Amino acid sequence: MRYSGNKKNNDPTIPKIINKEEKTMLGQEFKFFNLLEIFKNREEVEGTGECVAVYDYTDFNMRWVEPPIPIYYISTLDEYGNSNVAPISLGTCCWGEHPWGRHYYTVGVQHTRNTNRNLKLNKECVISYANARQLKESTIACCPLPYGISEMDVAKFTPLPSKIVKPAGIKECISNMEARVIDQVEVSNTTIFVCEIVGMSIDKEALDKDRHSKYQLGIGGTDLVFEMSLTGSPARMNYGLIDQKRIMPCPSTIGDEKDWKGTFESWMLSELHRGRINKKEYKKLMLLNKSWIRNSDPVANGAVKEELTNLLRDMIWRPIKDNDYVRKNDVQARKEHNYVRNSVGYYDFTHELMEVTGKDAAKFLDKMLVGGVSKIKTTHAKYMTMLNKDGIIIDDVIVFRPEEDVYWVSTLKIDKMFIWFDMNKEDEDVSYREITSDKTMYSVQGPNSRNVLNAMLGKDITDQKFYTIVDNSIDGHPVKIARCGYTGELGYEIYCDPDDELLVETKLEECGKDYNIQRITTDVTTTSLPKEKGYVLMSDLERLNPLEVGFDWTIDWSKDFIGKDVLEKIKAEGGPSRTMMGFMIDDPKAALQFEGVITKDTKKVGRITCYTYGYTVEKVIGYALIDKDAAKPGDTVKIHGYTATLTDRVFYDPENKRMR
């Protein structure tokens, strides 16, 4: 059946039937993708198998190669008997010719996943097909639970004892296939396991229904769900039923609120923001997690495992009511925000660092980035973006030139950067390597930051210029001091050897005592502080070009770079069709959503890219991508029913007086 318009159906998520007269003309024009070029050197990069990376860089989408794939769970055991349940879609069933008729399942599992480790260790698993009723459970099982903590327990699955293999199946699944690994092949960062199905348990009611069905569709006659696509920022999975009449997005109230998968720490922080847990519970979960990581033996450390499992299970199933969490009333976040605004705060803000060297280092970086890297003076730095060939931002970075022939690129997406660099490196004499583990970076921010550092450094930094990085020392230990930050205040960054972390923190506390220095522990360093100043995260820039976000000033138009031709075309045609603005909402309880629609006089004029509460401006603030000529700063708009005012993106200190 073909789908498109149907007057009775106004839900945009439900496909509609096409009349024969409305057939879309296909096959008129094609875009070619050289997959050998796109995936060149990709196998050299470990743990970077997310399909969204290649899509961001090349516009190639794996969904044009892979048809919708049924979602299934793989249950395995580790060496201690801890259960692991992983939702997986990289695989398919095949079977041998008669008379043997044996069935096999090929499963692709990345090296970084616990499932990969357990399959290599014990060679057994249970494969259970997921269904539409388990959308929430599937999303929970995707969350970054600590190693050895069972998704079976946290997601409230009921174990189904197996008859042949040791791992248990899942009672909530209609079909559970017991399997043994009979072969495996290493391909890039993934192992392809070939598993023989040695037994299976099928729900009797479903089996009886299938027997009496005219077509005997088997698993296809159930509410099996298929992985359809990854969309949104952060990316979320969309699922489709076999009849393709509905697309069901993953619950947005589970898991990391900013990243596709995130870490256990960022996931718990997201739940704290949602109000699903309080600060006391957050701290307890963090401590239990550390204790469990140190010893994941379920016998020796069984009490910790049980308590951590119970807390996680209790937490994830709590309902979230609208406005349960009012950011304005977060006492600790407000306190830390004000310390940075009024005195001084510090925090470990270590980014991923790539060191670039070689005769053609500047030439290569000039090609890869929009800014004039070759024009950066020694000990200076510049902020700039990296684009794909369609002119879309794929990373925003700071490039330092700490030495004459050395460049540092500070990023939060170094794995993707390696891929992109490898894909575009030609005959340049250039080398690049990650040095993140060689450096720890502390950010010291606030009007008293200079006083604190001058009291602890070997050289006075009073005259150090903005966006420079110079050598210095702390009690004879070498460090580099960069004058920059992400808060909108006077600030500095200390780059030290990881072995000197205790020294740096001790000196900060000692020399900052007179200024009541505060270690920042909340997320104000990525929310209220930078957002009031108009600073962006990469998540704010997804699918945008530099012209849409007002980054013309970062571009060196006198040299060539990837994506330049697209930007020049946009300029020649009158500029971008959208622009990023700010917005303010007076109601502190405003319940907003990322990507939320913005309307003016009932007409859609744009969407939200981010929002938070600003403790200095005392309003809900955020950024909005607004269609050209549809609205302007000062206009009143509606966002999820709340009245908002469009503004310039800088809410605080537009003259930059505080940073001098």
N, C-alpha and C positions, 0 to 999 in steps of 0.2 A: 504493500500500500504506500502511496506517495502522500506527503503531508504539506499543507500550507494554510490557506485562509479558510476560516469557517466563522460566519457571523455570530453563531451562538456561543462561541468560545472566546472569551476575552483574557484568559490566563496566558501570558506570554511564554510560560514554561511548558505549555502543553502543545505539541505539534498539531496542525490542523490539516484536514483533507484538501488535496488539490483537485480541482476540476480538470478534466482532460484538456480543456482549452487553455489552461494556465501552466502548461508544462514549461519548465525552465530550459532554455537553450544552453546545452553544455557542449564542450568540445570545440569552442571557437578560439580559445587562446590557452596556452599552457605556460607554466613556470617550471624550469628544470632545476633539480637539485643534484649536485655531484656528491653522493654520499661518501665516496672515498675521500674527497677533500674535506667534507664536513667533519668526519670522524678521524681524520689524520692525527696520529699520535695520541688518540684518546685513551688507548689501553695503558699508556704510561702514567695516567693520573688515577690514583686510587680513591675510591669512595666518591666519585662524581657522576653517578649514573642517573641523576634526576633528569628526566626528559625535558623539563622546563629550561635547563641551561642551554641546550642546543637550539631550542625554539627561540629563546631570547636573542641569540646571536645571529641566527640565519633565517628565521621565519619558517624553518622546516619543522613540521609537527609530526611526531611519531605516530599520531592517530591516523595518518594517511597510509601508513604501512600496516599497522596492527588494527584489525577489526575490533569491535567491542569484545572484551574478554571477561568471562565469568570470574567473580571474586570468590576465593576460597581461603580457608584457614589451614595452616600447616602446624600441627602440634608435635613438638619434639621434647626431649629430655636432655639436660646436661649431665655431667659426670656425677653430680650430687643427687640427681633425681628431681631437680627443679624443673617445673613445666614451663615451656615457652609456646605461646600461640601467636602466630604472625599472619595477618591478612596479606595475601600475595595474589598477583594477577599475571606474573610473567611465567606462563606455562601453558601446557595443553595436554590432552589425553591422546594416546595412540594405541593401536592394538595389533597383535600379530594375526596373520592369516590362519584360516582353519587348516588342519583340525585342532591346532593348539588353542587359538583364541585367547591368548594371554593379553592382559591389558597393562599399559604402562602410562606413567605420568612424567612428562619432562618439566622440570621446575628450574627457573633461573633465579638465583639468590645472590645478592651482592656479598662480597667478602666481609663487609663491616657488620653484617647482621648476625645475631645470635643463632638464627635458624641455620645459617651456613655452617657455623662451628659445630652445632649439635648433630647435623646430618652427617658430617665427616667423622664425628666421634662415635655415634651409636648406630648410624646406617638405618634408622627406622623413623617412621612418622605416621601420622593420620591426616588425611586430606579431607576436609569437610566443606561442602559447598555452603556459601552464605546466602541469605535471602533478605528480602526487603524489610522484614521485621527486625533485622539486626543491624540497622544502619548506625545506631548509636554505639552498640557493642563493638562493631567493626572499627569505628573511629577511636574508641577507647583503646582497643588493642594496638592501634597505630601509634599511640602516645609513647614517648620515650621512658618507659618504666625502667627502674634500675635492674641490672642484670640479676636474674634469678628470682625476681618477683613475678609471679604468674599472672599473665593476662587473663587466664581462665578464672582466677579468683576475683580480680579487680573488676572485670567486665561482667561478673555474675553469670558466667557460663556454667552449665551443669556437666561434670565429666561423665562420659560414656565409656565404661571399661571396655578395653579391646580384648579380642579373643586370641590374636596371634602375636601382635607387637606390644611393646611396653607402654608407649604414650597412649593417653586416653583420647577418645573423640569428644564431640560436643553434642549433647542431647538436643539442643535447640536447632541443630542442623538436620535436614531431612536425610542427607546422604553422608556417610562417613566411610572413607576408604582407607583401610590399613595397608601400608606400603613399606617396602624395603628398597634401599638404594642398591642398584646393581652396577651402576657405572656413573662416572662423572667426567666433565670436560671443563677446563679452565679457559674462559674467554674474557680477556681484558680484566675488569674488576669484578667479574661475576663467575660463579660456578654453575654450570648446567648439570643438574642431577637427573639421572634416569631412574625412576622408581617403579618397581613392579607392584601392581595391586594384588595383594595376597588374600584379601578378604574385605567385605564391606557390610555395613549395617544400614538398612533403609527403613524409614518410618513406615510402620504397617498401614496406617491410614492412607498415606500417600501412595503406597504400593497397591493397595486395594482399589483406590480411585483410578490409578493408571490402568489396572487390568480391565476395568469396565469402561475406559475411555475409548472412543471411536478410533482415535489416532495413536493411542499409546505413546505419548510424547516423552515419557520418562522424566528426567530432571527438567526438561524444557517445559513441562506442564505445571511446574511449581512456580513460585514467585522468585525465581533465581534473578539476581541482579548482575549487571554488567558494568565494568569500568568504562566510562565514556570519555572523560576529559579531565584535565586540570585547568581550572580557571580562577581568576581573582588574584588579589594581592593582600595578604599572603595567599598562595595557591590552596584551593580546596578541591577535593575530588567530587565529580558529579557521576551519579549512577543512573542507569536506565533499566527498566524492566524489559522482558523479552518481547512484549508487544510494542515497545517504543512509544507509548502514549504519554509517558511522564518522565521527566528528568528530576532527580532528587539530589539536591546538594547536601553535602555532609553537614552535620550540626556545627554551627559556627561558635557555639558556646562550650566546646570541648577542645582541649589541647592548647598549643601555643597560639596566642592571639595575633602574632606578627609573622611567624615563620611557618613554612610548610610543615616541618616536623619539630624543629627546635631541640632543646635539651631538657633534661629533667628540671634543672634550675629555672629555665625560662618558662617552662610549662607551669610550674608551681607559682611563679611570679604572676603569670596570667590569671591563674585561679584566684590569687590574692586580689588582683585588680577587679575581677568580676564580683568579688565578695563571696565566693564559694567557701573560702577559708579565711580565718582571721590571722593576725600577725603571730599570735602565739602558736597556732597550728602550723603556720608556714615555717617558723623556726624549728619546731619539733620534727617536721617532715625532713627538713634539711639535715638535721643532726642524725636522724635515723638512717637516712640515705647514706651518709658518710660512714656510719657504723656498719651498714650492710655491705658497702663496697669494699671495706677493709677485709671482710670475711663473709663470703656468700655461701658458706657451708650451712645447709638447712638444719643440721643436727647441732653443730657447735654454736651456731648463731640463730637458732630457731626462734627464740623469743623476739629478737629484733625483726626477723622476717615476718612473723605473725602480726606484730604491732604495726609495722609499716604497711603490710598488705591491708589490714583492717582499716587503717586511717585513709589510705588511698581509695579503697572501695567505698567507704562512708562518704568521703569528700566528693567523688566524681558523680555520685547518684543524687546529690542534693539538688533540688530545683533552684533555679535562679529567678527571682522575681524582678520585674522592672524596677530600677532605681534602688535596689537593695544596696548597691555600692555607690555612694556619692563621693566623688573624688575630692570635692571641696573640703570634706570633713576628715580627710586623711591627715591626722595630726603629725605623724612622723614625716610624711612627704612634704608637708608644708614647712615643718621645722628645718629640714635639710635644704629645701629650696631657699629659704630665707637666710640660712647660714652663708650660702654661696653669694646671694645678692648683697648681703650686708657685711660680711666679714671674710671668711675663707673656709673652704671645704676641700677634701682630696679624695680620690678614688682610683683604684686600679682600672685603667681604661685601655689595656693592651690591645691594639689592633693587630691584624695580620700584616707582616712586613715582607715585602719582596725587595731584594737587593739586585740592582741592575748594573752591570759593568761591561766594559769592552769599548773598543774604538768607536763603534757605531751606536753606543747606548743611547745618546741623546737623539740621534737620527731615528732610531727605532721607536723610542717613546714618543717622538713628535708624530710619527705615523699612527700610533695606537691611541693617542690621547688628543683632545681638542686644544689644550693649552700649549704655549710655546716653551717646551721643556728645555730646548737648547739655549733659551734666553735666561734661564734661571741662573743666578750668580751662585758661586760657592758659598755655602752656609745659609742659603735662602730656600724658600719653599713656595709652592703655588697650589691652589685648589683647582681641580678640573674634573672633567667627566670622560668616560670612555664610551664609544658608540658602536653599534653594529652597522652593517652596511646600509641599513634603512634609516640611519640617523637617529635611532632610538638609544636612550641611555641604558647601558648595561652595568655601569659601575660609576661611583663618584669617589675620588681619591684625593689625597694630598701627596704631592711629589716633593721630597726633600733632596737637596744636594749637599750632604754633609761633608763631602770631600770633592776635590776637583774631578776625579774620574769615577765617582760613586753616586748612584741615585737610590733613594729609598722610596718605594711606593707603598703608602699606608692604605689598606683596604680591609673590607670585611668579607670579601668574596675571592680569596686568593686561589682557590681551586678552579673557579671559573676563569679567573685571569690567566692562569697557566694554560688552560685549554685555548683561549682566544689568542694568546701570544704565540703558542705553537702553531695554530692554524694560519697565522699571518706572517710568521717569520720566513724571510726569504734568504738572501745571501748576506745579510747584515752580520758584522762581527760583533756579536752581543751575547752575553750570558745573563741568566737570571736564576735566582734561587731564593727559597724561603728562609728568612732569618728570625721568624717569630719567636722560636724557642730560645734564641740568644739574647732577647731583650725583654725587659718588663717596663711598662710605661705607667707612670702615675701622673694623673692630671691634678693640678693644684689651681683652684679657681676662686676668684673673689677679689674685692678691693684690697685686701690685706695679703694677697698671695705673694707680691713682690717683697714685702717686709719679711715674711716667713722664710722665703728662699734665700734672701740676702743674709739671714742669720745662720744658715746652714751650709752655704756653698763656699767654695774656695775663692771664687771671683765674684765681684759685684755685678749684678745684672740690670742695674737701674737704667742704663742706656741701651739695653738690647732692643732691637727693632722688632716690629710685628712680623710674623712669618719668617723668622730666622731660627737656625739651630746651631748651637755653639758648644764647644767642649768646656767642661767644668769639672768640679770634683766635690765629693762629700767625705770629709775626714781622710783625704788621700785616695779615695776610690774614684776612678774615672766615671763620669756620667756625661750625657749630652742634655742640654736644656733647650727646648723649643718654646718660643713665645707664640702660643696659639691655644685654642680651646674651642669648646662647643657649648658655651653657656651664655655668651653675651656679656661677660665680665672680663676684667683684666685677668689673665691666666697664663699658666705655663705647663709644659709637660716635661717630666723627668724620664729619660731613657737610661736604665741601669742594667747591670748584669743581674740575672735572676738570683744569684747567690747573695746579692746585696739588698734584697727586698727588706729583710728585717732591719738593716741599718737605715734605709731610706724612711721606713715607716716610723722607726724610733725617733729619728731626727725631726721628722715632720711633727710628731706629737710634742717633742720637747720644745722646738723653736716656735711652734704654733700655740703653745699653752697660753701666752699672754693675749692671744687673739681669739681664744676659745675655739680653736680649730675643730672641725667636725669631719669624721670619716663618713662619706656618703654611702648609704646602703640601699636606698630605694632607687626607683627608676627615673627620678627627676632629671637626671643627666641626659636622658633621651626623650623626655616628655616635656614637662612644664618649662624648664630652663631654656632649651634650644627653641622650642616652638614659640615662646614669647618673642624671641629674637628673629624669627623667620627662617631659622636653619632647617635643613631637610635631612631626612634619612633616605637611604636608597629605596626603601619601601614606598616613600612618597613620590618617587620618580619613575616607578614601574610603567612601562609602555609609553613614556613621554620623550620628547626631544628637548634639547637645551633651550630652544627659543620659547617653548611653551611655559617654562618655569622661570624665565627671566635671567637665564645664564649666559646671555650674549657676552658679558664682560669676561667670561672664562675662556673665550674662543680666540685663538690667534688665526685670523683669516689670511695671513700672509704666507701660510705654509699648507701643505696637503695633509689630510688625515682621513681616516676611515669615516665615512658618512658625510663628508663635507659637501659633496655634490647634491645630496638630498637637502641639506640645510640651505644651500645657496638657491635651490629651486623654490623652497618655501618662502625665502625672503623676496625673490623675484615675483612671486605670485601674491604679494601683499602681506606676508607674515603668517604666523600660526593661526589656526582656526580656533584655538583654545588658549586660555591663559590661567595661570595659577594665582588665586587671590587668597585672602584670609577671610574668616568669618567669626563673629562673636554671637553668643547666645546668653541672655541674662539669666535664664533658668538653670541653676546649678544641677538640677536633677534630670536634665535633658538626656534621654536614652538614645544615643546615636549608634550607627553602624558604619563600619568602613565600607566605602563604595556607595554610601547612601545617596539617594536621588535628591537634588536640589531643584525647587520649582519657584517660579515667579509668575504670579497671576495664573496659577494652575498649569503653566507650561514648563516642561523640563528644560533647565538651563545649564545643568552641570551635575557634578558628583563630588562627594567628600573623598579626600585622600588621607586625611588624618584628623584627629581631634584629641583634646585633653583639657584639663582645667589649669588656668594660669593663676598662680598664687599671688603674683604681683599686680596683674590687671584685674584680678578677682572676677573672671568670667570664664565660661566654657569657650575655648578658642579652637581653631583648626584651619586647615587649608582646603580650598575648593578648586576644582578644575572647571572653569566657566567657559561656555561657548562664546566665541567672538561676537561682540555687539549685543549679546543677549542680556547682559547685566553689567553693572559697574560698581566700584566701591561707593558705599553710601546707600545702595539699594537694599530694600527689605525683601527677604526671601523666606521660603519655608523649607525646613529640613526635618523630615519625620514628624511633621505637624507642629514643630517648634518654630517660633519667629526668630529669625537671625538677621544680622546686618553684615553685608559684605564690606571688607576693609582691605587696606594694604596688608601684605603678608607680615610685615614687621610691626609687632604690637608694643615693643619695648625699646627705648633708647634708639630711635631711628638715626640720630646724629653720631652714634658710636662714641659718645663721650665717656661711657663707662669703661671702655676697653683701652683707653689711652694711659 
